[in-house]
Amino acid sequence: MSLAGSQKRTFLAMLSRLRPHWRSDAALPARIDSLLGGDRRLGSRDRRLYRELIYTVLRYLPWMEPLLDSAPGDAVARAAWLAADAPPLRAFREAVAAGLPPCPPGALERARILGLDAGALTPAWFLAECPEASVPPLLDVLLSRAPLWIRLQTSDEDSVFREFGRLGWAWRRSPLLPGAVALPLDAGVQKTDSYRLGRIEIQDAGSQLVLESVGVAPGGHWLDACAGAGGKTLQLASLLGAGGRVTARDVRSGPLAELSARAARAGLEGRIQTRIEDEPPGGYDGVLVDAPCSGSGTWRRSPHLKWLTTEASVQGAAALQLGLLRANLARVKPGGLLVYATCSLCRTENESVVDAFLGGGAGVESVIGGRRLMPQSHDGDGFFVASFRRLR
């Protein structure tokens, strides 16, 4: 059997194992990692090949599923044709998709060539939440893989870029964020000296834009009420400077332990506390509510979420988000800021939550009424941010 034939058979076997789970398992990426990492026959180049093919299937699932039963060979060819142009894929694409023309960059043209409906690539319920998703550029961006973004957290940027140069990594700065740098998707960031010494941190450009949009003033004591593993917590501590402090809370202990390790590596452990203490008298100068959400802004990285999320789950998330805003307003001192953020593009979780919060007699004034950070504007994940000043 040829190399491409063996790869085709391996790929179909992987899809067979994943298929029962890809419309039901929110932890599908971990399942994929386990599948790829558990086969000792696979080298790093093989894993990159199959990972890209698997995620392509997830992005284009309505175009792929029917073929898996009726014409699995055609399904493999279609996945190879639609996948991103990366070195591990080129020889495989040439071998299995030779009968197809060059793949155009846009979904509408791809649909025309294949005789398929581009509208099927977006859940019908989502179009009412985010009508822009039905047409380019957002349609195309959501079908592409987001770059790997880092945030510089050192004044010695040259040492970071010299290391990238030694590793042969191409890099580019964000035109919107001078501290945000895009790296190749397969860059082993966590193995670098720059990462080990806390000079860089992995954080999506859209995530970085959330706090940059707020205009955090130096100093003061902030609460990150839904900190998770703390990407924004670390950024907030940097923005507050040496005179500021951040208390990080989360209902899960695991992410907070990871945050503590990241803070120590960045030299910010003195500014970030994760243990439960009494709240400051009068309240915090600012509270960040980076609320749990549907994650529709992260579909570029987690395309399986597109097929798991429902109208009901979005509405449930919105109710939780409104409750978190109301609860955390009491923790803001008069004159302080309450910042609301999601990684969702759904109106129900964003503008509608803000309207309900303001309409409930919250005793706040709107500072940022609501801003969508669209993926195509910064080539990252999608986010939403709003901020309010407590009046009394």
LUMLUMGU-666728 format. One record per residue: x, y, z of N, C-alpha, C in turn; residue in three letters. Coordinates in steps of 0.2 Angstrom, whole numbers, plus 5000, padded with zeros to 4 digits. Layout:
XYZXYZXYZALA...
This chain:
500449945000500050005000500450065000MET500250114996500650184996500650215002SER501050265003501050305010500350345010LEU500150375005499550405005498950365006ALA498950305004498450255005498450235012GLY499050225015499050205023498850265027SER498950325025498750385028497950395028GLN497750385022497050385021496650335026LYS496850275026496550225030496650245038ARG497150265040497250295047496850345048THR496750395044496350455045495550435046PHE495350385041494650365042494550325048LEU495050285050494950255057494850305063ALA495250355062495250405067494550435067MET494250455061493650485061493050435064LEU493150375062492650325065492650325073SER493250335076493250335083492950395086ARG493050455082492850515085492150535083LEU491850505078491150525076490650515081ARG490650465085490050465090490050515095PRO490650555095490750605100490650675098HIS490750685091490850755089490250805089TRP489650775090489150815091488850815099ARG489250795103489050785110489550795115SER490150795114490750805118491050865118ASP490950905124491250975124492050965125ALA492250915127492950905128493250865122ALA492950875116493250835111493950855109LEU494250915110494950925109495350885113PRO495250875119495650825123495550755121ALA495050735118494950665115495350665109ARG495350715105495850715099496550715101ILE496750755106497450745108497650675111ASP497150645114497350585117497350535111SER496950535106496950495100497650495097LEU497850565095498450575092499050555096LEU499050575102499650555107499750485109GLY499150445108499150385111499450335106GLY499550355099499850305094500550325093ASP500950275096501750285096501950285088ARG501550255084501850255077501850325074ARG501550365077501450435074502050485076LEU502350515071502850565072502550635073GLY502850685074502650745075502250775068SER502650755063502350775056501650745055ARG501650675057501050645056500450675060ASP500650685066500150715071499850785068ARG500250825065500050885062499650875056ARG499750825052499350805047498650785049LEU498650735053497950715055497550765059TYR497950805063497550855067497250905062ARG497650935057497350975053496750945049GLU496750885047496250855043495650845048LEU495750825054495150815059494850885060ILE495150935061494850995062494551025056TYR494751005050494451025044493750995044THR493750935045493150895045492650925050VAL492850945056492350985061492151045058LEU492551085055492351155053491851145047ARG491951095043491451085037491051025038TYR490851005044490450945046489850935041LEU489450985040488850965036489050945029PRO489650965026489850945020490250885020TRP490450855026490850795026490450735029MET489950745033489650685036489250635031GLU488950665026488550625022489050575018PRO489650605016490150565012490450505016LEU490450515023490850465027490450395026LEU489850395025489450335024489450315017ASP489350365012489150345005489850335001SER490350375003490950384999491550405003ALA491750365007492250385012492950415009PRO493050385003493650404999493550474997GLY492950494995492850564993492850614999ASP492650585005492650625011493350645012ALA493850595012494550605013494850665008VAL494650655001494850704996494650774998ALA493950775000493650845001494050875007ARG494150835013494550865018495150885017ALA495550845013496250865011496250935006ALA495650935002495650994998495451055002TRP495051055007494851105011495351125016LEU495751085018496251095024496651155022ALA496951185027497451245026498051215023ALA498351265019498951245015499551245020ASP499751185022500351175027500751125024ALA501451125025501851075023501651005024PRO501450985030501350915031500750885026PRO500350935024499750915020499850915012LEU500350945010500450955002500450894999ARG500950845001500950784997500350744997ALA500050745003499450705004498850735000PHE498850795000498250824995498450814988ARG499050814986499150794979498950724977GLU499050684982498950614981498150594981ALA497750624985497050604986496550654983VAL496750714981496350764979496550794972ALA496850754968497150774962496650794957ALA496050764957495550784953495150844954GLY495250874959494950944961495351004959LEU495051054957495451114955495751144961PRO496251194960496451224966495951254971PRO496051244977495551274982495551344983CYS494951384981494951454982494951474989PRO495051534991495051554998494351565002PRO493851574998493251595001492751535001GLY492351535006491851475007491251485001ALA491051534999490551544994490851514987LEU491451524985491751494979491851424980GLU492051404986492151324987491551294987ARG490951324989490351294989490051284982ALA490251334978490051334970490451274967ARG491051264968491451214965491151144967ILE490951134973490751074976490051064975LEU489651114973488951114972488551104978GLY488851134983488551134990488251204993LEU487951204998487651265001488151285007ASP488451345006488851375011488451395017ALA487851405017487451425022487351365027GLY487451305025487451245030488051245034ALA488551285033489151285037489051325044LEU488451355044488351395050487651375053THR487651355059486951335062486451385061PRO485851365059485351415057485151455063ALA485151435069484951475075485451535076TRP486051525074486651575075486551635071PHE486251625065486151685061485751745064LEU485251725068484851775071485251805077ALA485751775079486151805085486751845082GLU486951825076487551855073487451855065CYS487051895062486851895055487551895051PRO488051935053488651945049488951875048GLU488851825051489151755050488951725044ALA488451745041488151715034488551735028SER488951785029489351815023490051825025VAL490451835019491151855021491151925023PRO491651945027492251905029492151865035PRO491651875039491551835045491451765044LEU491051745038490951675037491651645035LEU492051675031492751645030493151635036ASP493151695040493651695046493451635051VAL492851625052492551575056492751505054LEU492851495048493051435045493851425044LEU494251465047494951465047495251455054SER495851435054496151425060496451485063ARG496351505069496651575071497451565073ALA497751615072498551615073498651605081PRO499251585082499451575089499751645091LEU499351675096499551745098499951735105TRP500451785106500751785113500651865115ILE500751875121500851945124501451955127ARG501852005125502452015128502452045135LEU502752025139502752055146503452065149GLN503852095145504552115146504752175143THR505152215146505452275142506052255137SER506252195138506852165134506552125128ASP506152165124505852125118506352095113GLU506952135113507452105108507652035110ASP507752015116507951955118507451905116SER506751915116506251875114506351865106VAL506351915102506351905095507051875093PHE507551885096508151845095508051775095ARG507751755101507651685102507151655096GLU506651695094506251675089506651665082PHE507151715081507551705075507951645075GLY508251625081508651565082508251505080ARG507551505082507151445081506851445074LEU507051505070506751505063506051515063GLY505751555068505051565068504851635065TRP504451635060504251705057503751725062ALA503751795063503251825068503051895065TRP502451915068502251985066501852015072ARG501952075072501552115078500852125075ARG500452135080499752155079499752235077SER499452255072499352325071498952365076PRO498552325080498152355085498452355092LEU498852305093499152295100499952285099LEU500352335101501052325101501352275105PRO500952245110501252195114501052125111GLY500652125106500352055104500752035098ALA500951975098501351945092501051885090VAL501051875083500751815081501351765079ALA501351705080501851655079501551595074LEU501951555071501751495068501351455072PRO500851425069500351385073500751325077LEU501251295074501651245077502151265081ASP502251325083502851355087502751325094ALA503251295096503251265103503451315108GLY502951365109503151425114503351405121VAL502951345124503151335130503751305132GLN504151285126504851255127505351315126LYS505151375126505651425125505951455131THR506551485131506751525137506351585138ASP506051615133505651675134505051655138SER504751595137504151575141504351555148TYR504851515148505151495155505251555159ARG505551605157505751665161505251715161LEU504651695159504051745160504051805155GLY504451805150504451865146503851865141ARG503551805140502951805135502451765138ILE501851775136501251735139500751715133GLU500551655132500051645127499351675129ILE499151715124498551745125498251775118GLN497651755116497351775110497351855109ASP497451875103497351945102496751975104ALA496151945103495551965105495451975112GLY495751925116495751925123496151985126SER496651995123497052055125496652125124GLN496352125118495952185116495352205121LEU495152155125494652165130494852215135VAL495352205138495652255144495952315141LEU496252305135496452365131495952415130GLU495352385128494752435126494452475132SER494652445138494352475144494752535147VAL495352535145495752585148495852585155GLY496152535158496352515165496852565167VAL496652605173497152655175497652615180ALA498252645180498752605185498552615192PRO498752565196498552565203497852535205GLY497752535211497052505213497052435214GLY496452415217496352345218495752315214HIS495852265210495352235206495252165208TRP494652145206494352075207494252055200LEU494551995198494451955192493951895195ASP493351905194492851865197492751795194ALA492951785188492951725184493551715181CYS494051705185494751705182494951655178ALA494751595179494951535175495751525176GLY496051515171496851505171497151565171ALA496851625170497051685171497451725166GLY497351715160497651755155497551825155GLY496851845157496651915158496951945165LYS496951895169497151915176497951945176THR498351905172499051925171499051995168LEU498651995162498752065159498452115163GLN497952105167497652155171498252175176LEU498552135179499052145184499652185181ALA499752175175500252215171500052285170SER499452295168499152355167499052405173LEU498952365179498952405185499552425187LEU500152395185500752415187500952395195GLY501552415197501752395203501352415209ALA500952465208500552485214499852455214GLY499752415209499052385209499052305211GLY498452285213498352215215497752185212ARG497752125211497152085208497052025212VAL496452015214496151955218495851915212THR496051855211495751815206495351755210ALA494651755207494251695210493951655204ARG493851595206493551545201493251495205ASP492651465202492351405206492751345205VAL493251345201493651285200494351295203ARG494651245206495251255210495851245205SER495751195200496251185195496551245191GLY496051275188496351335184496651385189PRO496451395195496751445199497451425201LEU497551355202498251335203498751345197ALA498451335191498851355185498951425185GLU498451475187498651545187499151555192LEU499151525198499751545202500451525199SER500451475196501051455193501251505187ALA500751525183500951575178501151645181ARG500851665186500951725190501751725192ALA501951665195502551655198503051665192ALA502951635186503351635181503451705178ARG502951745178502951805176503251855181ALA503351835187503551885192503051925195GLY502451905194501851945196501451915202LEU501851865206501451835211501351885217GLU501751935218501651985223501052035221GLY500752035215500152075213499552035213ARG499551965213499051925211498851885217ILE498351885220498151835225497551795223GLN497651725225497051675223496751655229THR497051665235496651635241496151685243ARG495651655246495051685248495151735254ILE495051795253495151845259494551885259GLU494551925265494051975265494052025260ASP493552055257493552105252493752165255GLU494052215251494252275253493652315256PRO493752355261493252405264493052445258PRO492352455257492152495252492052465245GLY492452415244492352375238492952385234GLY493052355228493552355223493552415219TYR494152435217494152485212493852465205ASP493952405204493652375197493552305198GLY493052275195492852205195492752185187VAL493152135185493052105179492652045179LEU492152045175491651985175491751955168VAL492251915167492351875161491951815161ASP491351815159490851775161490851705157ALA490651655160490551585156490051605150PRO490151575145489751585139489751525134CYS489351535128489351485123490051475120SER490451525120491051515116491051525109GLY490551555106490451555099491051595096SER491351645100491851685097492551645096GLY492551575099493151535099493051475094THR492551485089492451425085493051415080TRP493451465079494051455075494451405078ARG494551405084494951355088494651295090ARG493951305091493551245094492951235090SER493051215083492451215079491951165081PRO492151115085491651065088491051105092HIS491251165095490751195099490151225094LEU490251235088489751255083489151205083LYS489351135084488851085083488551065090TRP488851095095488551075102488151125105LEU488251185103487851245106487151245103THR486651265107485951275105485751335108THR485151355105484751415107484651415115GLU484451355117484351345124484951355129ALA485551325126486151335130486351415130SER486251445125486451515124485951555129VAL485351545130484851575134485051555141GLN485251495143485451475149486051515152GLY486551525147487151565148486951635150ALA486551665146486351735147486051745154ALA485651695156485351705163485951705168ALA486451655167486951655172487351715172LEU487451745166487851805165487551865168GLN486951875168486551925171486651925178LEU486551865181486651855188487251865191GLY487851855187488451865189488651945189LEU488351985184488452055184488052085190LEU487452065192487152095197487452075204ARG487752015205488051995211488752035212ALA489052045206489752075207489752155207ASN489152185205489052255206489152275213LEU488952235218488952255225489752255227ALA490152225223490852215225491252275223ARG490952325219491252375216491152435220VAL491652475222491552535226491252595222LYS490852635225490552695221491152725217PRO490952735211491452775206491952725203GLY491852655205492352605202491952575196GLY492352535192492152505186491952435187LEU491452415183491252345182491352335175LEU491752285173491852265166491552195165VAL491152195159490852135157491152105151TYR491352045150491652015144491351945143ALA491351925137491151865135491651845128THR491751785127492051765121491451735116CYS490951765116490351755112490151805107SER489851785101489651835096488851835096LEU488551805101487851805102487551865105CYS487051895102486751955105486351935111ARG486151875112485751855118486251865124THR486851845123487351845128487751915129GLU487651955124488052015124487552075125ASN487352105120486952165120486352155124GLU485952095124485352085128485552085135SER486052055137486252055144486352125147VAL486752165143486852235145486252275146VAL485752265141485152295141484752275147ASP484752215149484352195155484652215161ALA485352215161485652245167485552315168PHE485552355163485452425164484752445165LEU484252405162483552415163483352395170GLY483752355174483552335181483652385186GLY483852445185483952495190484552485194GLY485152465190485752445193486152495197ALA485952565195486352615199487052625196GLY487052615189487652625186487552675180VAL488152695177488152725170488552685166GLU488352685159488752655154489352685152SER489952655152490552685150490652665143VAL490752595142490752565135490052525135ILE489652555131488952525130488952455128GLY489452435124489452365121489852365115GLY490452325115490852325109490952255107ARG490852235101491052175098491752175095ARG492152135097492852125095492852075090LEU492652085083492552035078493152005076MET493151935075493751905073494151935067PRO493851955062494151975056494552045058GLN494352085063494652145064495352135067SER495452085070496152075074496452005072HIS496151965068496351895066496451855073ASP495951855077495951815083495251785084GLY495151775091494451755093494051815093ASP493351795094492851855094492651865102GLY492651925104492451945111491951995111PHE491652005117491252065118491452095124PHE491452165125491552195131491152255132VAL490952265138490552325140490752345147ALA490752405149490952425156490452475158SER490452485165489952525169490252555175PHE490052615176490352645182489752645188ARG489952625194489452625199489352695202ARG488752715202488552785204488552785212LEU488252735215488152745222488252675226ARG
